[in-house]
């Protein structure tokens, strides 16, 4: 009887070991580096001579714009970026919101790996929100906005037609420029299908992703 018990225990140990091999425990690494920070830094590493002269700058900005827009179609590169509520307007029974990205109180990370970093991030976000979100929206406050990219407007007049008001945008262009303290980056005027808005409370941690640039 004693030997039978030993055999049963031995079998259970072996079965447990096999199960552990078939279903290993996996952990997801996280980091609070924003996707736009990863995107910009990786792009600059892969284009080390981009700022040599006007020709290289023009070519780099063309590639930067194309890659930014194609990546935005797959994932929201602005996830976690504080967006300042500029205004809310009622247009054709829709609540149209206008956010801008320039937040002087938010500091972008200079990644240890690349040590390049964003100094200023410019851009305007336009989208419609349901009545249920109006109660939390206060002009001048910062929010974290999630949603899906619809397109880049590229024209301030088109933005004005959408929000029904004579407002200005920081820039209607997508570009990257060198500054002594980092990079000045503009993402133009983005039209989004907004699905959630939360008051911005600081950086959050996200699963580490490979940059789309690294697949080029």
Buried (B, 14 or more C-beta within 10 A) or exposed (E): EEEEEEEEEEEEEEEEEEEEEEEEEEEEEEEEBBBBBBBBBBBBBBBEEBBEEEEEBEEBBEBBBEBBBEBBEEBBBBBBBBBBBBBBBEEEEBBBBBBBBBBEEBEBBBBEEBEBBBBBBBBBBBBBBEEEBEEEBEEEEBBBBBBEBBEBBEEBEBBBEBBEBEBEBBBBBBBBEEEEEBBBBBBBBBBBEBEEBEEBEEBEEBEEEEBBBEEE
